[in-house]
Amino acid sequence: MEIAFIVRNFPCLSETFILNQITGLIDRGHLVDIYADNPRDDTTVHADIERYDLINHTYYFHHGNTFETMPKNMFVRIIKAMALIITNFHKGPMSLLRSLNIFRFGKEVVTLNLLYKTIVFLNRKSYDVVHCHFGPKGISGAMLKDIGAIKGKVVTTFHGGDMTKFIKKNGVDVYEHLFEKGDAFLPISDRWKNELIRLGCNERKIMVHRMGIDTNKFSLSQRTPKNTGGLQILSVARLIEKKGIQYSIQAVARVLREHPNIEYKIAGDGPLRKDLEKLVRGLNIANNVKLCGWKSQEEIVELMKDADILLAPSVTGEDGDQEGIPVILMEALSQGLPVISTQHSGIPELIQDGESGFLLPERDVDGLVEKLKYLIMHQDIWPQMGQAGRKYVEGNYDINRLNDKLIDIYQRVLNNKPTEN
């Protein structure tokens, strides 16, 4: 199959779940191209980007100096659009004319977004499947299919913010056109499946398809107390509100009063970094709590090998933003780490409360303190928790099984068969 992925930014270090799908499909002999708005300005890049030569298979709508790239300046954008229409009209006259239908596509026409995206696809091959990650990209895919710029089946994966923050901002009917034109919808959790149905999506087009990890890359390590008596706690997250890192810092500060040998490492970067550093200094715990910045996948694996407990206190943002199911939780469980997280979004579909970790209400600092102390005082249960977590991830979140399932979904969609839930 020839498959196009439409994504927000690429490469993006925090979205390894998309990368794992892309490389898995390539490993299975399929041809994959990637369409993105921009590259993410990350300081490090996943090794698979170079290993699979993915940059040479990535096309940008808003980045670079190619003739079809959309300029930021609106006047220049309009002048360039006229030239592009003239030079590309023979490739798809009806698609280009439809991309200017302001009554049907509104803002996407006013900004000329749809026109420029149309031209990008007219200058590429046709695809069997166009897989859009996140609902807004599915909207773009549906528009491009509607005007004839793409011919393949449009498949959309819904993750988290696209089911919460985006809908809160744009209204409950924002996906109406996508539901009409899209061919399959793949929420990453049962929670989002139920929400899609509530929003009016045809249930026969919906199939829960979880994000996953390559469990072969993560070795189960039995967690035992260290001879030094110290204890390592780890969080890996983009430093934004919905990750809830401020609450884990507050909890660790309180636990340190009784257990001063704790070291808490926070791997990740983001707009809240300065605020979190200020919080650490204000709590006078800078000797024990370290904000480590972005780390590569290989570095994160090493951090997890040294860790004893993983904290992921996800919360719903003030703007309604929510997680999907954080991949870092899958990676931690597969390595045998006991985890403490929250009853947030699809996380309860991954963590078996009391078996592989603990789940708490959002923003429950008292609960975080209680469970941290419990794990510190009951280190004999770490191996049992680790084995339970590994087993569950292998059975439900292994990327190799999931990628085989994804190909089966594509085949069903291409053959116009309803999805199987």
C-alpha positions in Angstrom: 0.0 0.0 0.0 0.9 3.6 -0.5 0.1 5.6 2.6 0.2 9.3 3.5 0.3 10.5 7.1 -1.1 14.0 7.7 0.2 15.3 11.1 0.7 18.6 12.9 4.5 18.8 13.2 7.2 16.4 12.2 9.6 15.2 13.5 8.2 15.7 17.0 10.0 14.1 19.9 7.0 13.9 22.1 4.9 12.0 19.5 6.9 8.7 19.2 3.5 6.9 18.9 3.1 8.3 15.4 6.7 7.5 14.5 6.2 3.9 15.7 3.3 3.5 13.3 5.2 5.0 10.4 8.3 2.9 10.8 6.2 -0.2 11.5 4.4 0.2 8.2 7.7 0.7 6.4 9.1 -2.4 8.0 6.1 -4.3 6.6 6.9 -3.2 3.1 4.5 -0.3 2.7 5.4 3.1 1.2 4.8 6.0 3.5 5.0 9.8 3.0 4.4 12.4 5.7 2.6 15.7 5.3 3.1 18.2 8.2 2.6 21.9 8.9 6.1 22.4 10.2 9.1 20.6 11.8 9.1 20.7 15.6 11.9 22.9 17.0 13.2 20.1 19.3 16.8 20.1 20.4 17.1 16.3 19.9 15.6 14.0 17.2 14.7 10.4 17.4 17.2 8.1 15.8 14.6 6.5 13.6 14.1 9.7 11.7 17.6 9.3 10.1 17.5 5.5 10.1 14.4 5.5 7.9 15.4 8.6 5.9 12.0 10.1 6.9 12.9 13.8 6.2 13.2 13.0 2.5 9.7 11.6 2.6 8.2 14.6 4.5 6.4 17.5 2.8 5.6 20.7 4.7 2.6 23.0 4.1 4.1 26.0 6.0 7.9 25.4 6.1 10.8 25.6 3.7 11.5 27.4 0.5 9.7 25.2 -2.1 7.5 27.0 -4.6 4.4 25.5 -3.1 5.1 26.5 0.5 2.5 29.0 1.9 4.1 32.4 2.8 3.2 34.0 6.2 2.6 37.4 4.7 -0.9 37.5 3.3 -0.2 39.8 0.4 2.7 37.6 -0.8 0.5 34.6 -0.2 -2.2 35.9 -2.5 0.2 36.9 -5.3 1.9 33.5 -5.0 -1.4 31.7 -5.0 -2.4 33.2 -8.4 0.9 32.0 -9.9 0.4 28.5 -8.4 -3.1 28.3 -9.8 -1.8 29.1 -13.3 1.1 26.7 -13.2 -0.9 23.8 -11.6 -4.3 24.3 -13.2 -3.8 21.5 -15.7 -3.1 19.0 -12.9 -6.5 19.4 -11.2 -8.7 22.2 -12.4 -11.8 21.1 -10.5 -9.9 20.5 -7.3 -8.3 24.0 -7.5 -11.6 25.7 -8.2 -13.3 23.8 -5.3 -10.6 24.7 -2.9 -11.8 28.3 -3.4 -15.4 27.6 -2.4 -15.7 30.0 0.5 -19.3 29.0 1.2 -18.4 25.4 1.8 -15.0 25.7 3.5 -15.1 29.1 5.1 -11.9 30.1 6.9 -9.8 27.6 5.1 -10.5 29.4 1.9 -10.1 32.9 3.3 -6.6 32.0 4.6 -5.8 30.1 1.4 -4.8 27.1 3.5 -6.9 24.7 1.5 -5.6 26.0 -1.8 -1.9 25.5 -0.8 -2.6 22.1 0.7 -4.4 21.1 -2.5 -1.4 22.1 -4.6 1.0 20.1 -2.4 -1.1 17.0 -3.0 -1.6 17.6 -6.7 2.2 17.5 -7.1 2.5 14.2 -5.4 1.5 10.6 -6.0 -1.9 9.2 -5.2 -2.4 7.1 -2.0 -4.4 4.2 -1.0 -4.9 5.5 2.5 -4.5 9.0 4.0 -4.1 8.6 7.8 -4.7 11.8 9.7 -3.4 12.0 13.3 -5.6 14.3 15.5 -9.1 15.4 14.6 -8.2 18.8 13.1 -5.9 17.1 10.6 -8.8 14.7 9.8 -10.8 17.8 8.9 -8.1 18.8 6.5 -8.1 15.3 5.0 -11.8 15.3 4.6 -11.7 18.7 2.8 -9.0 17.5 0.5 -11.0 14.3 -0.3 -14.2 16.4 -0.8 -12.5 18.5 -3.5 -10.8 15.6 -5.2 -7.2 16.5 -4.2 -6.8 13.1 -2.7 -8.4 9.8 -3.8 -7.5 7.4 -1.0 -9.5 6.4 2.1 -9.3 9.0 4.9 -8.6 7.4 8.3 -8.4 9.7 11.4 -6.9 8.9 14.8 -8.3 10.8 17.8 -6.0 11.3 20.8 -7.0 13.7 23.5 -6.9 17.4 23.1 -8.8 17.0 19.8 -11.7 15.4 21.7 -11.7 18.0 24.5 -10.0 21.4 24.1 -10.6 21.6 20.3 -14.3 20.8 20.7 -14.7 23.2 23.6 -13.2 26.0 21.5 -15.0 25.2 18.1 -18.3 23.6 19.1 -19.7 20.1 19.2 -20.5 20.1 15.4 -16.9 20.9 14.4 -16.4 17.3 13.1 -19.7 17.1 11.2 -18.0 17.3 7.7 -15.3 14.9 8.8 -17.8 12.3 10.0 -19.6 12.6 6.6 -16.5 12.3 4.4 -14.1 10.2 6.5 -13.9 6.5 6.0 -12.7 5.3 9.4 -12.2 6.7 12.9 -9.7 5.3 15.3 -10.0 6.7 18.9 -7.1 5.5 21.1 -9.4 4.6 24.0 -12.8 3.4 24.8 -13.5 6.8 26.4 -13.0 8.6 23.1 -15.0 6.0 21.2 -18.0 6.7 23.4 -17.4 10.4 22.9 -17.3 10.1 19.1 -20.6 8.2 19.2 -22.1 10.9 21.4 -21.0 13.6 18.9 -22.8 11.8 16.1 -20.2 9.7 14.4 -21.4 6.5 12.7 -20.5 3.7 15.1 -19.9 1.3 12.2 -16.9 3.5 11.1 -15.3 3.5 14.6 -12.7 1.1 15.9 -10.6 1.6 19.0 -7.0 1.4 18.0 -4.5 2.1 20.8 -1.1 3.6 20.5 1.7 1.3 21.5 5.4 0.7 22.0 7.9 -1.9 20.9 8.1 -4.0 24.0 11.2 -5.7 22.6 13.1 -2.5 23.2 12.2 -2.5 26.9 13.6 -5.1 29.2 11.7 -6.1 32.3 13.9 -5.2 35.3 13.0 -6.4 38.8 12.9 -3.4 41.1 14.7 -3.9 44.4 15.9 -1.5 47.1 19.2 0.0 46.4 22.2 -0.6 48.7 22.7 3.1 49.1 19.2 3.5 50.6 18.3 6.2 48.1 15.3 6.2 45.9 14.8 7.5 42.4 11.5 9.0 41.2 11.0 9.9 37.5 8.6 11.9 35.4 8.9 12.2 31.6 6.6 14.9 30.1 6.3 18.0 28.1 6.1 20.8 30.6 2.5 21.9 30.0 -0.5 22.2 32.3 -2.2 18.9 31.5 0.9 16.9 32.6 0.3 18.1 36.2 4.0 18.2 37.1 3.5 21.0 39.6 1.4 18.6 41.8 4.1 15.9 41.7 6.7 18.5 42.8 4.5 19.5 45.7 4.0 15.9 46.7 7.7 15.0 46.5 8.5 18.1 48.6 6.3 16.8 51.4 7.6 13.2 51.2 11.2 14.5 51.4 10.5 15.6 55.0 10.4 12.0 56.1 12.5 10.4 53.3 15.4 12.9 52.5 17.3 10.4 50.3 14.8 10.7 47.4 15.9 12.1 44.0 13.2 13.2 41.6 14.2 13.7 38.0 11.9 15.4 35.5 12.8 14.8 31.9 11.2 17.2 29.4 10.8 20.8 28.4 8.1 23.2 27.6 6.5 26.6 28.4 6.1 25.9 32.1 9.7 25.1 32.8 10.6 28.4 34.4 7.5 28.3 36.6 8.4 24.8 37.7 12.0 25.7 38.4 10.7 28.6 40.5 8.4 26.3 42.4 11.4 23.9 43.1 13.5 26.8 44.4 10.6 28.2 46.5 10.1 24.8 48.2 13.9 24.6 48.8 14.2 21.2 47.2 16.6 22.0 44.4 19.1 19.5 45.7 16.6 16.7 45.3 14.5 17.7 42.3 16.1 18.1 38.9 14.6 19.4 35.7 16.7 17.6 33.1 15.3 19.1 29.9 14.6 17.1 26.7 16.1 13.6 26.5 16.3 11.3 23.5 14.5 8.0 23.5 17.7 6.2 24.4 18.4 8.5 27.3 14.8 8.1 28.6 15.2 4.3 28.6 18.4 4.7 30.7 16.6 7.0 33.1 13.8 4.4 33.6 16.4 1.7 34.2 17.7 3.7 37.2 14.3 4.8 38.5 12.2 3.1 41.2 8.9 4.8 40.7 7.3 6.8 37.8 5.0 9.7 38.4 2.5 10.8 35.8 -0.1 13.1 37.5 -2.1 14.1 34.4 -4.9 16.7 34.8 -7.5 18.4 32.7 -6.3 21.8 31.7 -8.2 25.0 32.3 -8.9 25.1 28.5 -10.3 21.6 28.7 -7.2 19.9 27.2 -6.7 16.2 28.1 -4.3 13.5 27.5 -4.9 10.4 25.4 -3.0 7.6 27.1 0.6 8.7 27.7 3.1 6.5 26.0 5.6 7.0 28.8 3.3 5.0 31.0 3.4 2.1 28.6 7.2 2.3 28.5 7.5 2.4 32.3 5.2 -0.5 32.8 7.0 -2.6 30.2 10.3 -2.1 32.2 8.6 -3.1 35.5 8.3 0.3 37.0 5.6 0.9 39.6 3.6 3.9 38.4 1.4 6.5 40.1 -1.0 8.4 37.9 -4.5 9.8 37.8 -8.0 8.8 36.9 -7.7 10.9 33.7 -8.9 10.3 30.2 -7.9 6.8 29.0 -5.2 6.1 31.7 -7.5 3.8 33.7 -7.6 1.6 30.5 -3.9 1.0 30.9 -3.1 1.0 34.6 -4.7 -1.6 36.7 -5.2 0.2 40.0 -3.6 -1.6 42.8 -1.9 -4.2 40.6 0.5 -2.4 38.2 0.3 1.0 39.9 -2.0 3.4 41.6 -4.6 5.8 40.2 -5.7 9.0 42.0 -8.1 11.8 41.4 -6.6 14.8 39.4 -4.7 17.4 41.5 -4.8 15.2 44.6 -1.5 16.1 46.2 -2.5 14.4 49.4 -3.1 11.2 47.5 0.2 11.4 45.7 2.0 11.8 49.0 0.1 8.8 50.5 0.9 6.5 47.5 4.5 7.6 47.3 5.0 6.8 51.0 3.2 3.5 50.6 5.5 2.4 47.8 8.6 3.6 49.7 7.5 1.6 52.8 6.4 -1.5 50.8 9.2 -2.1 48.4 8.5 -5.8 48.5 5.5 -5.3 46.2 7.6 -3.6 43.4 8.5 -6.9 41.6 4.9 -8.1 41.6 3.6 -4.7 40.3 6.3 -4.7 37.6 5.4 -8.1 36.3 1.7 -7.2 36.2 2.4 -4.0 34.2 4.7 -5.8 31.8 2.2 -8.5 31.1 -0.7 -6.1 30.5 1.4 -3.9 28.1 2.6 -7.0 26.1 -1.0 -8.2 25.7 -2.7 -4.9 24.8 -0.1 -2.2 23.8 2.6 -4.0 21.8 3.2 -1.9 18.7 4.0 -4.9 16.5 0.6 -6.5 17.2 -1.1 -3.1 16.8 0.6 -2.4 13.5 -0.5 -5.7 12.1 -4.0 -4.8 13.3 -3.7 -1.4 11.6 -2.9 -2.9 8.3 -6.0 -5.1 8.7 -8.0 -2.0 9.4 -6.7 -0.4 6.2 -7.6 -3.5 4.2 -11.1 -3.5 5.6 -11.6 0.2 4.8 -10.2 -0.3 1.3 -12.7 -3.2 0.8 -15.5 -1.0 2.2 -16.1 -3.4 5.1 -17.4 -2.1 8.4 -14.9 -2.0 11.3 -15.0 -4.7 13.9 -15.0 -3.6 17.5 
